[in-house]
Amino acid sequence: MKKVHALNFVLLLSLPLFLTECRSDNHQKEEVPVVSTGTKVKMKDMLGINAFEWDFLQDPNNPNDGSKIYEPKMELMKSFSSVRHYMDWEKLEDSPGIYSFNPTKRGGWNYDAVYARAKQEGIVMLACLKNVPDWLFNSYPKHQREVDVVAVKYGANREQPASYIEQAKAIYQFVARYGSNKHIDTNAIVLNTKPRWHGDEVNKVKVGLDLVNYVECNNEPDKWWKGQMAQQTGREYAANLSAFYDGHKGKLGKYVGAKTADPNIKVVIGGLARPDINYIKEIVEWCKENRGYKADGSVDLCFDVINYHLYSNDNTGWFAKFYSTKRGIAPELGNMPEIADTFVNYAKSLGSDIEVWTTETGYDLNSKSIQRAIPIGAKSVLLTQADWILRTSLMYARQGVNRVFFYLAFDILAPGAEDTETPFGTSGLLNADKRRPAADYLLQTGKLMGEYVYEGTINKDPFVDVYKYNGKTMYVLVVPDEKDRRETYELDLGKAKMARIHELKPGADQMVPKDIAIKDGVLKLTVTETPIFVEAL
C-alpha cells in the first residue's frame, strides 16, 4: 500500500529539474487485489477532534438556557465522533493534593457536564492531562518557570518513576471519578469543598461515573524545541508513564496511577511531536528492564496506545532546499503513509492489544502558514482543507491506524488575526456559529458509514477503498493528488442493476444521494480529488 512520492525520486536523482516530469498526468489505473493491513478500522474512529472544555459549554456551570436546551457549541461538537480534551493539570489540582472537577477551582468549569453530554451524544473522550501547575514549576529556577517543564520537582531524577508521583496521584483522582470502577475507597478522594464565593456550588465526591475511557500522559513529551527543561528522553518518559499507568506496578502507593483507579481505563502515550519510532522502542526497552515480563512472556508495558503527531507538509527534512513551497500538501503525497507503516508494524510486534493513534494532524487556512491548504481549480482553501482532512482519515484507515484526531475544533487566533505567521492559528474545523466544510465532510461521512469497517483497497490511483458493515459494502473513491486531476474508473458491482452515489455537500448535514442504473454490473465513474461513496442497490 506504499505510494512512492515524487520528492523521493527527486532526491535519488539530486535534480529538482525532474520534479515536473515525476508529477505528470500520465496516470494508469492500477488494479490490485484487495489489500488490507489486517487492522479492523472503523470509519467513525477516524473522525476525531482536539478541543478545550470551553468548546462545549456556553457557561461553565450551566450548559442550558432556562427551561429549554440551548447548546450551540455542543451542537457543533456533535460533528465529531471523538474528542481529545486538552486538560490543564492546574484545573484539577489548584493546590498540592487538593482536587476539583465541578466546578474546577481555576476557571469554574463543569467537567461532569462536559463528559456527560459527550457520552450522551456517543462521543468518545480522550482526556490529555498536560502542562505543569505553577506550584510545581515554581521549584524551577526563575528563568525556567513555565507550564512546559518536565512534570517533576526541579533536580529530581527523571528516570525514576517516583519523581512523577504528583502527576500520578492526580490522574488517580481523575480516573477514580470518571472511570468505570465504582468500588473506589472514597476516603482516598480529596476535594476542594470550599466555595469560591457565597452561594457557589462546591465539589461533591463522585466515583465510577464511567464517562472517560482513555487518558493521555502529557502532550508531546519530546519537546525538542524547548530544550532539556521540557524535553524528555524515551527512558525518562517511560519512567513518567510507568508512574502514570499504575503507580509503577503499585510500588508508589495505594492511590497512585490510572490503572490503580480503574483497570479498564486505557492509557495513551503523549502524542510525539517528532514521529520517531525509536522513541517508542526506548520506552519498551525501559519497560523490559524496569517492569519485566508478564506470565505470557510479553513485556509488561506501561501504555495501551502508541500515539504520534504528524502534519503533512513539504517543509520537512533536508530535501526542502531542493523543492519546497513551505505549505501543506495532500496527505497521500508525502511520507505520512510510510511513517504510519513503521508505527503500525511495530505495534503489531508488541501484541494485538496495542493500538496506534495520531492525535494531531490537520491544515491551516492562513496564507503564510507552513501548514496551509491551497486553492485548487475552482475550490477555495476551505474546500481543499475539507478534501485533505477527510482524505487523511481515509489514508490512515488504509495504513491500519486505529484513531485520528484533527487539530483543532475552533481557531486559536481571534478573527481578523489571519495575517500573523502562526502556523496553526487558523486550523479550526468550526466557525464560532457554524461548521466549516471540513467538519461538514466528517459529519456526513460519520452519518453515512460511521459503523463501516475498512476491508481493503482494490485500486491505488484512483484509490478505491472497500468498507463493510452488517453484510453491506461501501466503496470510497478518490484521486490522490492536488491539481484538480480527474480519472475515469469502472467499478464492478457484480450483479447489481442500480447503484447509489453519495456526494459530499458543503453546508449540509448529510451527503447527496443519486441513484443510477448500471449495465452488466459495471458503473463508470469520474473520480476527482473529493471522495465519493458508492454502494450497490
C-alpha positions in Angstrom: 0.0 0.0 0.0 3.0 2.3 0.0 3.0 5.1 -2.5 6.3 6.4 -4.0 6.3 10.2 -3.6 7.8 12.4 -6.3 10.1 14.0 -3.8 11.8 10.7 -3.2 12.6 10.4 -6.9 14.0 13.9 -6.8 16.3 13.0 -4.0 17.6 9.9 -5.8 18.5 11.9 -8.8 19.5 15.0 -6.8 17.9 17.1 -9.6 14.8 19.1 -8.8 14.5 19.5 -12.6 12.8 16.2 -12.8 10.0 17.0 -10.4 7.5 18.2 -13.1 8.1 15.0 -15.1 7.5 12.9 -12.0 4.2 14.6 -11.4 2.9 14.1 -15.0 -0.7 13.5 -15.8 0.0 10.1 -17.3 -1.7 8.0 -14.5 -2.6 4.4 -15.3 -5.3 2.6 -13.4 -3.6 0.2 -11.1 -5.8 -2.8 -10.4 -4.6 -4.7 -7.3 -6.1 -7.5 -5.2 -7.9 -6.5 -2.0 -5.1 -5.4 0.2 -5.5 -4.8 4.0 -3.3 -4.2 7.0 -5.4 -6.7 8.9 -6.4 -4.0 11.3 -10.2 -3.6 11.6 -10.5 0.2 11.5 -14.0 1.6 12.0 -14.7 4.7 9.9 -16.1 6.7 12.8 -12.9 6.2 14.8 -11.1 8.3 12.1 -13.3 11.4 12.7 -11.9 12.9 16.0 -11.1 16.4 17.0 -8.9 18.3 19.6 -10.8 20.7 21.8 -10.9 22.5 25.2 -13.7 22.4 27.8 -14.9 25.9 26.7 -15.6 24.5 23.2 -18.5 22.6 24.7 -20.2 24.9 27.2 -21.6 28.4 26.9 -21.5 28.8 30.6 -19.0 26.7 32.6 -21.7 25.7 35.2 -24.9 25.8 33.2 -25.0 24.4 29.6 -28.7 25.1 29.5 -30.6 28.4 29.0 -33.5 28.4 31.4 -36.1 25.7 30.7 -35.0 24.8 27.2 -31.8 23.4 25.9 -29.6 26.0 24.2 -26.2 24.5 23.3 -24.9 25.9 20.0 -21.4 24.8 20.8 -22.4 21.3 21.8 -24.4 21.1 18.5 -21.2 21.9 16.6 -19.1 19.4 18.6 -21.5 16.6 17.6 -19.8 16.8 14.2 -17.1 14.6 15.6 -17.1 11.0 16.9 -14.3 11.5 19.5 -12.7 14.4 21.3 -9.2 14.8 22.7 -9.7 17.1 25.6 -6.7 19.4 26.3 -6.9 19.4 30.1 -4.5 21.6 32.1 -3.3 19.9 35.3 -3.7 23.1 37.2 -7.5 23.0 36.6 -7.7 19.7 38.6 -5.1 20.5 41.3 -5.0 24.1 42.1 -3.1 23.5 45.3 -0.9 20.4 46.0 -3.0 17.4 46.9 -6.4 19.1 46.6 -8.6 18.4 43.6 -11.6 19.9 41.9 -13.8 18.8 38.9 -17.2 20.5 39.2 -16.5 23.4 39.4 -12.8 23.5 38.8 -11.1 25.8 41.2 -9.4 27.6 38.3 -11.9 28.7 35.7 -15.0 27.2 37.3 -15.5 24.6 34.6 -18.0 21.8 35.0 -16.1 18.7 33.7 -19.0 16.5 34.8 -21.3 18.3 32.4 -18.8 18.2 29.5 -18.1 14.4 29.8 -21.8 13.5 30.5 -23.0 15.4 27.4 -20.3 13.9 25.3 -21.3 10.4 26.3 -24.9 11.2 25.8 -24.1 12.0 22.1 -21.9 8.9 21.7 -18.7 11.0 21.6 -15.6 9.1 22.9 -13.5 11.2 25.2 -9.7 11.1 25.5 -8.5 13.3 28.4 -5.0 14.6 27.8 -3.5 15.7 31.2 -1.0 18.3 30.1 1.2 21.1 31.4 2.6 21.6 34.9 0.8 23.6 37.6 2.6 26.7 39.0 3.0 25.2 42.4 5.3 22.5 40.8 7.1 24.6 38.2 7.9 27.2 40.9 10.5 24.7 42.1 12.5 25.5 38.9 14.9 28.5 38.5 13.0 31.7 37.7 14.1 31.7 34.0 12.7 28.2 33.6 9.3 28.6 35.3 6.7 27.7 32.7 4.0 25.1 32.1 6.1 23.1 29.7 8.8 21.9 32.1 9.0 18.2 32.8 6.5 17.1 35.5 9.0 16.6 38.3 10.3 18.8 41.0 13.5 20.6 39.9 16.6 18.4 40.3 14.7 15.1 40.6 16.0 12.0 38.8 13.9 12.0 35.7 14.5 8.3 35.1 12.9 7.3 38.4 9.1 6.7 38.4 8.8 8.1 42.0 9.8 11.6 40.7 6.5 11.8 38.9 4.3 10.9 41.9 2.4 14.2 42.0 1.1 13.7 38.4 0.4 10.0 39.1 -1.7 10.9 42.1 -3.6 13.5 40.1 -4.5 11.0 37.4 -5.7 8.6 40.1 -8.2 11.2 41.4 -9.4 11.9 37.8 -9.9 8.3 36.8 -11.5 7.4 40.2 -14.2 10.0 39.3 -14.6 9.5 35.5 -13.5 5.9 35.1 -15.8 2.8 35.3 -14.7 1.4 38.7 -17.5 2.0 41.2 -15.6 0.3 44.1 -13.3 3.2 45.0 -12.4 3.9 48.5 -14.0 7.3 48.9 -11.6 8.1 51.8 -8.9 8.4 49.1 -10.8 11.3 47.4 -9.5 14.7 48.4 -11.7 17.5 47.0 -11.7 21.3 47.4 -15.0 21.8 49.1 -14.6 25.5 49.8 -17.0 27.7 47.7 -15.2 30.4 45.7 -17.9 32.9 46.8 -21.1 32.9 48.8 -23.6 30.6 47.2 -21.1 29.0 44.8 -21.5 25.3 44.1 -19.0 23.0 45.8 -17.4 19.8 44.7 -19.0 16.6 45.8 -17.4 13.1 46.0 -18.4 11.0 43.0 -16.7 7.8 41.7 -17.1 5.4 38.8 -19.1 7.8 36.6 -17.9 5.8 33.5 -17.6 8.9 31.3 -14.0 8.7 30.1 -12.4 5.7 28.5 -8.9 7.0 27.7 -6.3 9.2 29.4 -3.1 10.6 27.9 0.1 11.3 29.7 1.1 14.8 28.7 1.3 16.3 25.3 4.4 16.0 23.1 6.9 14.9 25.8 9.7 15.1 23.2 9.6 18.9 23.0 12.9 19.2 21.2 12.4 23.0 20.5 12.1 23.7 24.3 15.4 22.3 25.4 16.2 20.0 28.3 13.9 21.7 30.8 10.9 20.4 28.8 12.2 17.6 26.6 12.2 14.0 27.9 14.2 11.2 26.5 12.4 8.0 25.8 13.7 6.5 29.0 12.7 9.5 31.1 9.2 9.5 29.6 9.0 5.7 30.2 9.5 6.3 33.9 6.9 9.0 33.8 4.5 6.7 32.0 5.1 3.9 34.5 4.1 6.1 37.4 1.1 7.5 35.5 0.0 4.0 34.3 -0.2 2.0 37.6 2.0 3.8 40.1 5.0 1.8 38.7 3.2 -1.6 39.3 1.8 -0.3 42.6 5.2 0.5 44.2 4.4 4.2 44.6 1.4 3.7 46.9 -2.2 2.7 47.2 -3.8 5.6 45.4 -1.4 6.3 42.5 -1.8 5.8 38.8 -4.7 5.5 36.3 -4.9 1.7 36.3 -4.9 1.6 40.0 -8.2 3.6 40.0 -9.7 1.7 37.1 -8.1 -1.4 35.5 -10.4 -0.8 32.4 -9.0 2.6 31.6 -6.7 2.8 28.6 -3.5 4.8 28.8 -2.3 6.7 25.7 1.3 7.7 25.1 1.6 11.5 24.9 1.5 12.4 21.2 5.1 12.6 20.0 6.0 15.9 18.2 8.6 14.0 16.2 7.2 10.7 14.9 10.3 8.7 15.6 9.6 5.0 16.2 13.0 4.8 18.1 11.4 6.9 20.9 8.8 4.2 21.4 11.4 1.5 21.3 13.3 3.3 24.1 10.1 3.2 26.2 9.7 -0.6 25.5 13.4 -1.3 26.4 13.0 0.6 29.7 9.9 -1.5 30.4 11.8 -4.7 29.9 14.5 -3.6 32.3 12.3 -2.0 35.0 8.8 -3.6 34.7 9.8 -7.0 33.4 7.6 -9.6 31.7 4.0 -10.9 32.1 3.2 -14.5 32.7 2.5 -15.0 29.0 6.1 -13.8 28.1 5.1 -10.4 26.8 6.7 -7.2 28.1 4.9 -5.6 31.0 4.3 -2.3 29.1 3.0 0.9 30.7 0.8 2.0 27.8 -2.1 0.7 25.8 -1.9 3.1 22.8 1.0 4.3 20.8 0.5 7.9 19.7 2.2 10.4 17.5 1.6 13.7 15.7 2.3 14.4 12.1 1.2 17.3 9.8 1.5 16.8 6.0 3.8 19.4 4.5 6.7 19.8 2.1 8.9 21.7 4.6 10.4 18.7 6.3 13.9 17.3 6.0 17.0 18.4 4.1 15.3 17.9 0.7 13.2 21.1 1.3 16.1 23.1 0.0 15.6 21.4 -3.4 11.9 21.9 -3.6 9.6 23.4 -1.0 6.7 25.8 -1.2 6.5 25.7 2.6 2.9 24.7 2.7 0.7 21.8 3.5 0.4 19.0 0.9 -2.2 16.4 0.2 -1.9 13.5 2.7 -1.1 10.8 0.2 1.8 12.7 -1.4 4.2 13.0 1.5 5.7 10.5 3.9 2.7 10.1 6.1 1.8 6.6 4.8 5.3 5.3 5.3 5.6 6.7 8.8 2.3 5.2 9.7 3.6 1.8 8.5 6.6 2.0 10.9 4.3 2.6 13.9 1.6 0.0 12.9 4.1 -2.7 12.2 6.0 -2.1 15.4 2.8 -2.1 17.4 1.9 -5.5 16.0 5.2 -6.8 17.1 4.3 -5.9 20.7 0.9 -7.7 20.7 -2.5 -7.5 19.2 -3.9 -5.3 22.0 -1.6 -2.3 21.3 -3.3 0.3 19.1 -1.7 3.2 17.1 -3.3 6.7 17.1 -2.4 10.0 15.7 -3.9 12.7 17.9 -2.8 15.8 16.0 -2.9 16.4 12.3 -4.6 19.0 10.0 -4.3 22.0 7.8 -4.3 25.8 8.3 -6.1 28.5 6.4 -3.5 31.2 6.9 -1.8 32.1 3.6 1.5 32.5 5.4 1.4 29.2 7.4 3.8 26.4 6.5 0.8 24.1 7.0 -1.6 25.9 4.8 -4.1 24.4 2.4 -4.2 25.9 -1.1 -7.0 26.7 -3.5 -7.2 24.1 -6.3 -9.0 24.7 -9.5 -12.3 26.2 -8.6 -12.0 25.1 -5.0 -11.4 27.6 -2.2 -8.9 27.0 0.6 -11.7 25.9 2.8 -12.8 23.2 0.3 -9.2 22.0 -0.1 -8.9 21.8 3.7 -12.1 19.7 3.7 -10.8 17.4 1.0 -7.5 16.9 2.6 -8.9 16.4 6.1 -11.2 13.6 5.0 -8.6 12.1 2.8 -6.3 12.0 5.8 -8.9 9.8 7.6 -9.1 7.5 4.6 -5.3 7.3 4.2 -4.8 6.4 7.9 -7.5 3.7 7.7 -5.6 2.2 4.8 -2.4 2.1 6.8 -4.1 0.5 9.9 -4.0 3.4 12.3 -6.8 2.9 14.8 -7.9 6.5 15.6 -7.4 10.0 14.3 -7.9 13.4 16.0 -7.7 16.6 13.9 -6.3 19.9 15.1 -8.5 21.9 16.0 -12.2 22.5 16.8 -12.0 26.3 16.8 -9.3 28.6 15.7 -6.7 29.7 18.3 -6.4 33.1 16.7 -9.2 35.6 17.0 -11.0 36.7 13.8 -9.0 39.3 12.0 -5.6 38.0 13.1 -5.0 35.9 9.9 -2.0 38.0 8.8 0.2 36.6 11.5 2.6 33.8 10.7 1.3 31.5 13.4 1.5 28.1 11.7 -1.6 26.6 13.3 -3.6 29.7 14.4 -6.4 29.2 11.9 -6.6 25.4 11.7 -10.1 25.1 13.1 -12.8 23.0 11.6 -15.5 25.1 13.1 -16.5 28.8 12.9 -18.0 30.4 16.0 -21.5 29.7 14.8 -21.3 27.1 12.1 -19.3 24.2 10.7 -16.6 24.7 8.1 -16.7 22.4 5.1 -14.1 20.1 6.7 -16.5 19.5 9.7 -19.4 19.1 7.2 -17.5 16.3 5.5 -16.6 14.5 8.7 -20.2 14.7 10.0 -21.6 13.5 6.7 -19.1 10.6 6.5 -19.9 9.6 10.0 -23.7 9.6 9.3 -23.4 7.6 6.1 -20.9 4.9 7.2 -19.6 5.5 10.7 -20.0 1.8 11.7 -18.4 0.5 8.4 -15.1 -1.2 8.8 -12.2 -0.9 6.4 -11.7 -4.2 4.5 -9.1 -3.3 1.9 -8.1 -1.4 -1.3 -8.7 -2.7 -4.8 -7.2 0.2 -6.8 -4.5 2.7 -6.0 -4.9 5.6 -8.5 -7.7 6.5 -8.1 -7.9 4.9 -4.7 -10.8 2.5 -4.4 -11.3 1.5 -0.7 -13.7 -1.2 0.4 -15.7 -0.8 3.7 -18.2 -3.3 5.0 -20.9 -3.4 7.7 -23.6 -5.9 8.5 -23.4 -7.5 5.1 -23.3 -4.2 3.2 -20.4 -2.8 1.1 -19.4 0.8 0.6 -16.8 1.8 -2.0 -14.9 5.1 -1.4 -13.1 6.5 -4.4 -10.7 9.5 -4.6 -7.8 10.7 -6.8 -4.7 11.2 -4.6 -3.5 14.5 -6.0 -3.6 18.2 -5.5 -4.1 19.7 -9.0 -7.7 19.1 -9.8 -7.0 15.9 -11.6 -9.9 13.6 -12.7 -9.8 10.0 -13.6 -12.3 7.6 -15.2 -12.9 4.3 -13.3 -15.1 1.4 -13.9 -16.4 -0.1 -10.7 -17.6 -3.7 -10.9 -20.7 -4.1 -8.7 -21.4 -7.7 -9.6 -25.0 -8.5 -10.5 -26.3 -5.1 -9.3 -28.6 -3.2 -11.7 -28.6 0.0 -9.7 -26.0 2.0 -7.7 -26.3 4.8 -5.3 -23.6 7.5 -5.4 -23.3 9.7 -2.3 -21.6 13.1 -2.8 -20.3 15.4 -0.2 -22.0 18.8 0.1 -20.5 21.8 2.0 -23.0 23.3 4.4 -25.2 20.3 4.6 -25.9 17.8 7.4 -25.7 14.8 5.1 -24.4 13.7 1.6 -26.5 14.0 -1.5 -27.5 10.6 -2.8 -28.0 9.8 -6.5 -29.3 6.5 -7.9 -28.0 5.4 -11.3 -29.0 2.4 -13.4 -26.0 0.3 -14.5 -25.4 -2.2 -17.3 -23.7 -5.6 -16.7 -22.9 -4.6 -13.1 -20.3 -2.0 -14.1 -20.6 1.6 -13.0 -18.5 4.1 -15.0 -17.4 7.0 -12.7 -15.5 10.2 -13.0 -13.4 10.3 -9.8 -12.0 13.6 -8.5 -9.9 14.8 -5.6 -13.0 14.9 -3.5 -14.0 11.5 -2.2 -17.2 9.9 -3.5 -19.1 7.0 -1.9 -20.8 4.2 -3.8 -23.0 1.3 -2.9 -24.9 -1.3 -4.9 -28.6 -1.4 -4.6 
